[in-house]
Amino acid sequence: MLLQSPWVPRLADIEANATERLVLALADDIIEGRLTGGARLPAHRDLAWKLGVGLGTVTKAYAVLERRGLTRSVKGRGTFVALQEAHGDRQIDLSSNAPPATLNPRILAKTLTGIARKIDADHFNLYAPPAGHVEHRRVLARWLETLGLSVDPSHLVLTSGARQALALAFDLACGPDGLLLTERITYPGALALLRRKGCRMQGVEIDTEGMVPEALAEALGGTEPHGRRAVYLTPTLHNPTTATMGAARRQAIADICRRAGVWIIEDGVYAASDPGGLLPLASLAPDISFHVNGLSKSLGPGLQIGVLALPEGQKDAAERLLQDVPMAPSALSCAVVEDWLTTGVISSIQRDLRHEARRRSGLAVSLLGVSELISHPDAYNVWLPMERDAANRFVSIAAASGIKLTAPESMMVDRQDQASGIRLCLGSPSFDDLTGAITLLAGLLRRRPDAAGANITIKQKRPDSHE
């Protein structure tokens, strides 16, 4: 007699078809250890009846789980959890692209003592204006100048983090009825925002410098001009591929967007990490560019300050949106940034971050030993191109071994695209934990030759495409 399955049938609470909801529900329970290695899954017909779905839905879901390496089917016996043991409570997180921890507690204590004597109490007694206090906008305008972007403080909006600034830029430039074009593989936080807003998206081809100008021009030429259109891209240390645009590529992108009459949304959160000194797109095309930036990636995740530099004529629209959802950052955080700008602490922290980023990137490159690995010494992550199904299997196997990676689909504009990859975020764990995690992942890659180097997602640039 066949053993009863211990699994309580359910569908994941997401907006998707029944197959995807069943796959996610089972995958979550397997990876989190609620279904242990060797546990039997319900019979196809029994599960279909209990969930009120078609038999084909269950068959497809089980096939997906087996391709990902989470289950195995035994003829005449059923389907079983393939993972032999749960990874336990401890997990090393390589899914969050945060900078390494470099801030000295003594510096923070000294800063807080200093600003306590001069901070404006009205910034705590009164609500901030929609775009943030003018004094704080002046401070952040000074910081943006160090990145090559000169902007009038009256055209800045301050938010509680760069993601809020990005959400506001999407609303202003594109809106729910518009079309947003972006790198076909891009920042998962941006894609999550756009999907939540219901925005239409179109992926554009990328190479070792990021978005390909010819591909962007072709995509814009093939879309209907009615309705709002915008281009979202990360020109410096692109997340997740680490690509950085040269000066000629930046100018080409700006020229194409200007001719097509579309807005540019520039994600500049990693610009402070790259000492190359390349001008932001918003400096090349200030009249059509929304520039998003923030302090979390360039100083530390605890400094939740986002900045949105607006093109001419967008201030009133931004303030109308902010009346409904105020986003002003903490006055204390702004005071800390002002002090650090004045005393030179920001430059010191950024030097330390660059040193640690290079140490961690070098570690990943040396331990992984995969020729297809893409890295940049100043980036907080490395990128391993891989076919989608192989990437999904690898993420599942890593999770079972106690290592959390970013879901490949979360970085893909088209979730059915076969070209995908693995993002390994290097900043959050301790150096010892990172060393152990990368060593383990390197072993998994060596034992699974089908998982690495397949369907490289970054095309080689032509010799004339870089200045």
VOGU-3710 file (C-alpha; in Angstrom, 3 decimals, decimal comma):
1> mllqspwvpr> 0,000/0,000/0,000  1,319/3,468/-0,922  2,176/5,826/1,921  -0,059/8,867/2,335  1,520/12,197/1,425  2,246/14,492/4,400  1,630/17,591/2,302  -1,507/19,681/2,894  -2,591/20,768/-0,603  -2,635/24,504/-1,306
11> ladieanate> -2,031/27,047/-4,049  0,290/30,012/-3,498  -1,494/33,306/-2,949  -0,163/35,119/-6,018  -1,636/36,468/-9,250  -0,699/33,686/-11,659  -2,179/30,635/-13,354  -2,910/27,491/-11,341  0,241/25,695/-12,497  2,551/28,510/-11,329
21> rlvlaladdi> 0,689/28,808/-8,013  1,034/25,077/-7,362  4,731/25,079/-8,300  5,443/27,987/-5,944  3,486/26,440/-3,049  5,338/23,119/-3,306  8,736/24,700/-3,958  8,402/26,957/-0,912  7,485/24,055/1,358  10,366/21,928/0,059
31> iegrltggar> 13,004/24,667/0,277  11,838/25,789/3,722  12,023/22,208/5,009  8,300/21,716/5,620  8,527/18,800/3,188  11,649/16,758/3,928  13,777/14,664/1,605  12,014/11,481/0,501  8,529/12,745/1,380  5,862/11,565/-1,044
41> lpahrdlawk> 3,783/14,097/-2,965  0,044/13,527/-3,452  -1,047/11,453/-6,432  -1,874/13,508/-9,506  -5,619/12,797/-9,631  -6,077/13,099/-5,876  -4,339/16,492/-5,780  -6,261/17,780/-8,793  -9,546/16,831/-7,101  -8,636/18,410/-3,752
51> lgvglgtvtk> -7,508/21,691/-5,327  -10,275/21,837/-7,924  -7,836/22,084/-10,833  -7,316/20,068/-13,982  -5,168/16,946/-14,049  -2,933/18,626/-16,636  -2,208/21,442/-14,171  -0,788/18,990/-11,632  1,167/17,105/-14,309  2,781/20,319/-15,573
61> ayavlerrgl> 3,593/21,518/-12,039  5,235/18,214/-11,097  7,280/18,304/-14,302  8,537/21,815/-13,485  9,530/20,758/-9,953  11,436/17,764/-11,313  13,290/19,913/-13,858  14,342/22,189/-10,999  15,776/19,247/-9,103  13,280/19,508/-6,247
71> trsvkgrgtf> 11,431/16,241/-6,887  11,964/12,860/-8,542  9,387/10,487/-9,973  9,587/6,713/-9,468  7,606/4,642/-11,941  4,775/2,815/-10,240  5,405/4,494/-6,870  4,849/8,238/-7,299  6,681/11,555/-6,926  9,037/12,285/-4,019
81> valqeahgdr> 11,004/15,230/-2,625  14,499/14,873/-4,083  16,424/16,876/-1,508  17,902/14,551/1,068  18,005/16,950/4,001  16,690/20,334/4,994  19,246/23,094/5,299  18,300/23,906/8,890  17,627/27,306/10,388  20,868/29,044/9,416
91> qidlssnapp> 21,007/30,520/5,964  23,595/32,648/4,173  21,836/35,338/2,151  23,425/36,101/-1,225  20,196/37,550/-2,631  20,348/41,113/-1,257  22,656/43,499/-3,138  23,739/45,564/-0,144  27,165/47,137/0,369  29,584/45,551/2,838
101> atlnprilak> 29,443/46,823/6,426  32,343/49,273/6,794  30,963/52,044/9,037  33,001/52,447/12,220  30,756/52,722/15,350  33,060/55,409/16,765  32,503/57,600/13,709  28,739/57,260/14,062  28,855/58,077/17,782  30,992/61,156/17,141
111> tltgiarkid> 28,644/62,282/14,356  25,521/61,952/16,495  27,149/63,860/19,349  28,105/66,676/16,990  24,766/67,096/15,232  22,865/67,004/18,546  24,144/70,526/19,244  23,080/72,056/15,943  20,110/70,110/14,535  16,956/72,145/13,814
121> adhfnlyapp> 14,188/71,061/16,204  11,533/72,314/13,738  12,477/69,426/11,448  11,011/67,180/14,135  8,175/69,416/15,324  6,699/70,043/11,868  5,768/67,897/8,886  8,235/68,165/6,034  7,147/69,798/2,737  6,148/67,254/0,060
131> aghvehrrvl> 9,567/67,318/-1,628  11,543/67,496/1,630  12,989/70,401/3,634  14,825/72,883/1,440  17,928/72,682/3,673  18,069/68,927/3,131  17,597/69,299/-0,607  20,564/71,667/-0,685  22,654/69,053/1,128  21,720/66,316/-1,344
141> arwletlgls> 22,305/68,651/-4,296  25,871/69,117/-2,998  26,274/65,346/-2,823  24,995/64,875/-6,391  27,589/67,394/-7,574  30,311/64,997/-6,397  28,832/62,480/-8,865  28,908/64,882/-11,818  25,262/66,003/-11,664  24,526/69,685/-11,110
151> vdpshlvlts> 20,879/70,251/-10,186  18,941/73,110/-8,605  17,670/72,032/-5,151  14,187/73,205/-6,169  14,158/70,385/-8,740  14,968/67,682/-6,183  12,503/65,436/-4,387  13,692/63,605/-1,282  12,216/60,236/-0,332  12,726/57,504/2,266
161> garqalalaf> 14,934/55,398/0,031  15,818/55,124/-3,650  13,020/52,647/-4,354  10,425/55,267/-3,412  12,162/57,736/-5,699  12,072/55,127/-8,465  8,352/54,492/-7,934  7,670/58,227/-8,166  9,721/58,480/-11,371  7,735/55,617/-12,922
171> dlacgpdgll> 4,460/57,388/-12,087  5,626/60,702/-13,519  7,320/59,440/-16,681  5,169/56,482/-17,609  2,061/56,036/-15,492  -0,212/52,983/-15,555  -1,183/53,500/-19,208  2,307/53,907/-20,621  5,068/51,644/-21,894  8,419/51,292/-20,190
181> lteritypga> 11,442/49,947/-22,049  14,313/48,598/-19,981  17,229/46,163/-20,085  15,836/42,675/-20,697  17,530/41,582/-17,468  17,455/44,241/-14,779  17,019/45,244/-11,126  14,391/42,964/-9,531  13,081/45,729/-7,258  12,206/47,856/-10,295
191> lallrrkgcr> 10,436/44,974/-12,027  8,456/44,204/-8,859  7,326/47,843/-8,677  6,300/47,897/-12,326  4,394/44,626/-12,089  2,579/45,824/-8,984  1,586/48,998/-10,832  0,420/46,987/-13,850  2,793/48,798/-16,237  3,514/47,443/-19,682
201> mqgveidteg> 7,180/46,557/-20,158  9,431/45,692/-23,066  12,932/44,273/-22,709  15,830/45,668/-24,743  18,973/43,697/-25,666  22,118/44,237/-23,582  25,824/43,647/-24,047  28,959/44,237/-21,976  28,183/47,984/-21,813  24,527/47,607/-20,933
211> mvpealaeal> 21,593/48,608/-23,133  22,420/48,380/-26,857  21,602/51,674/-28,644  20,611/50,026/-31,950  18,273/47,655/-30,117  16,697/50,573/-28,244  16,167/52,531/-31,447  14,573/49,504/-33,083  12,314/48,886/-30,089  11,175/52,506/-29,983
221> ggtephgrra> 10,545/52,485/-33,719  8,392/49,392/-33,364  6,132/50,738/-30,599  3,071/52,916/-30,993  3,932/56,588/-30,363  0,564/57,334/-28,701  0,601/57,091/-24,918  3,527/57,817/-22,659  6,802/55,972/-23,165  9,903/55,941/-21,006
231> vyltptlhnp> 13,286/54,203/-20,928  14,569/52,927/-17,577  18,228/51,908/-17,355  21,241/51,706/-15,041  24,315/53,047/-16,867  26,849/52,482/-14,047  27,417/49,017/-12,503  24,167/47,679/-13,876  22,314/45,376/-11,505  22,657/42,403/-11,975
241> ttatmgaarr> 25,208/42,207/-14,851  27,722/44,833/-13,487  27,950/46,452/-16,975  29,016/50,111/-17,162  28,379/52,326/-20,194  31,212/54,278/-21,757  30,831/57,962/-22,641  29,955/57,289/-26,297  27,242/54,767/-25,319  25,676/57,226/-22,872
251> qaiadicrra> 25,542/59,959/-25,496  24,041/57,568/-28,051  21,280/56,526/-25,648  20,500/60,164/-24,794  20,339/61,112/-28,486  18,012/58,204/-29,344  15,617/59,063/-26,513  15,573/62,728/-27,473  14,776/61,948/-31,124  12,024/59,542/-30,084
261> gvwiiedgvy> 10,530/62,030/-27,612  10,661/59,669/-24,622  11,634/60,185/-21,013  14,784/58,669/-19,513  14,683/57,240/-15,977  18,296/56,875/-14,895  19,073/54,635/-11,927  22,293/56,048/-10,507  22,440/54,285/-7,141  25,795/52,651/-7,901
271> aasdpggllp> 27,446/55,714/-9,484  29,300/56,612/-6,286  30,904/53,140/-6,253  32,621/53,630/-9,615  35,504/56,117/-9,657  35,409/56,388/-13,458  33,965/59,903/-13,437  31,575/59,318/-16,361  28,796/61,885/-16,648  25,277/60,759/-15,712
281> laslapdisf> 22,700/60,652/-18,492  20,849/63,403/-16,627  23,840/65,682/-17,255  23,786/64,879/-20,974  20,006/65,251/-21,333  18,672/67,136/-18,280  15,448/68,196/-20,012  14,223/64,615/-20,549  15,845/62,750/-17,628  14,629/61,667/-14,218
291> hvnglskslg> 17,700/60,791/-12,135  17,179/58,384/-9,226  19,793/58,031/-6,508  20,146/57,212/-2,835  22,526/56,730/0,059  21,833/53,072/0,915  24,092/51,603/-1,793  26,835/54,205/-1,547  27,120/54,507/2,266  24,981/51,948/4,080
301> pglqigvlal> 21,487/50,393/4,071  20,533/52,210/7,289  20,655/55,612/5,556  17,235/55,516/3,942  17,436/58,656/1,817  16,324/58,642/-1,806  16,781/61,454/-4,311  14,856/62,156/-7,496  16,208/64,907/-9,762  13,369/66,204/-11,925
311> pegqkdaaer> 13,492/67,586/-15,460  12,125/71,075/-16,042  8,343/71,323/-15,694  7,811/68,239/-13,535  7,980/69,818/-10,069  4,254/70,558/-9,709  3,222/67,092/-10,911  5,605/65,504/-8,437  4,302/67,560/-5,534  0,693/66,664/-6,420
321> llqdvpmaps> 1,552/62,970/-6,215  3,424/63,498/-2,960  0,419/65,176/-1,330  -1,290/61,770/-1,281  1,740/59,707/-0,217  4,404/61,766/1,629  7,869/60,239/1,238  10,234/62,650/3,019  13,263/60,999/4,664  14,266/61,152/8,310
331> alscavvedw> 15,569/64,559/9,399  18,206/62,797/11,488  19,541/60,879/8,474  19,765/64,106/6,478  21,677/65,770/9,316  24,139/62,855/9,358  24,753/63,213/5,610  25,285/66,972/5,954  27,873/66,409/8,676  29,661/63,711/6,686
341> lttgvissiq> 29,799/65,875/3,565  31,347/68,715/5,544  33,897/66,588/7,405  34,895/64,339/4,499  33,534/61,167/6,125  31,568/60,279/2,980  34,742/60,097/0,881  36,396/57,945/3,549  33,462/55,505/3,719  33,340/55,212/-0,053
351> rdlrhearrr> 37,057/54,417/-0,210  36,571/51,680/2,394  33,567/50,300/0,505  35,519/50,214/-2,748  38,370/48,351/-1,078  36,022/45,777/0,450  34,023/45,373/-2,771  37,245/44,599/-4,660  38,321/42,103/-1,998  35,007/40,254/-2,211
361> sglavsllgv> 34,779/40,366/-5,993  38,300/38,949/-6,229  37,335/36,171/-3,815  34,326/35,181/-5,939  36,315/35,188/-9,170  39,140/33,100/-7,700  36,924/30,516/-5,986  34,272/30,041/-8,669  36,751/29,575/-11,497  34,007/29,779/-14,150
371> selishpday> 35,122/31,393/-17,386  31,653/32,785/-18,096  31,492/34,685/-14,789  30,979/38,447/-15,267  32,274/40,788/-12,579  33,407/44,320/-11,893  35,862/45,090/-9,067  33,666/47,902/-7,709  30,351/46,003/-7,854  28,696/44,321/-4,887
381> nvwlpmerda> 27,697/41,299/-6,977  28,888/38,997/-9,750  26,786/37,572/-12,578  26,822/34,066/-14,021  24,827/33,767/-17,281  22,774/30,598/-17,406  19,691/29,220/-19,143  16,500/29,842/-17,201  15,680/26,237/-16,280  19,263/25,507/-15,235
391> anrfvsiaaa> 19,301/28,719/-13,174  16,074/27,733/-11,420  17,490/24,307/-10,588  20,677/25,836/-9,250  18,795/28,312/-7,021  16,722/25,450/-5,586  19,766/23,287/-4,888  21,612/26,220/-3,302  18,625/26,900/-1,042  18,635/23,299/0,108
401> sgikltapes> 22,297/23,775/1,020  21,561/26,859/3,127  22,354/29,584/0,565  19,659/32,007/-0,557  19,978/33,346/-4,108  17,840/35,708/-6,175  15,063/34,029/-8,153  16,049/34,278/-11,861  12,524/35,253/-12,995  12,564/38,296/-10,694
411> mmvdrqdqas> 15,284/39,877/-12,881  13,716/39,058/-16,267  11,326/41,365/-18,104  9,972/38,361/-19,998  9,699/35,477/-17,545  9,572/33,014/-20,450  12,899/34,200/-21,853  15,355/31,290/-21,913  18,418/33,479/-21,328  18,821/34,205/-17,639
421> girlclgsps> 21,480/33,833/-14,965  22,546/33,718/-11,345  23,248/36,867/-9,335  25,572/36,330/-6,388  25,413/39,277/-3,974  28,655/39,596/-2,040  28,124/42,467/0,389  25,816/41,293/3,182  27,504/38,204/4,718  30,643/38,269/6,816
431> fddltgaitl> 33,786/37,551/4,818  34,093/34,095/6,410  30,463/33,230/5,601  30,925/34,519/2,064  34,029/32,373/1,611  32,167/29,277/2,786  29,120/30,004/0,627  31,133/30,661/-2,555  33,208/27,530/-1,956  30,043/25,442/-1,628
441> lagllrrrpd> 28,490/27,000/-4,743  31,684/26,342/-6,701  31,391/22,669/-5,743  27,757/22,576/-6,858  28,724/24,089/-10,203  31,478/21,529/-10,734  29,087/18,667/-9,984  26,407/20,079/-12,291  28,064/20,888/-15,637  24,626/21,410/-17,182
451> aaganitikq> 24,022/24,382/-14,893  26,877/26,661/-15,891  27,874/28,568/-18,960  24,714/27,887/-20,939  23,173/30,484/-23,221  25,313/33,479/-22,352  23,058/36,513/-21,905  25,578/39,292/-22,521  26,506/39,817/-26,124  30,036/40,924/-26,943
461> krpdshe> 30,180/44,576/-27,923  31,480/45,611/-31,294  34,929/47,235/-31,386  33,443/50,616/-32,330  30,776/50,673/-29,613  33,008/52,028/-26,830  34,859/55,283/-26,728
//
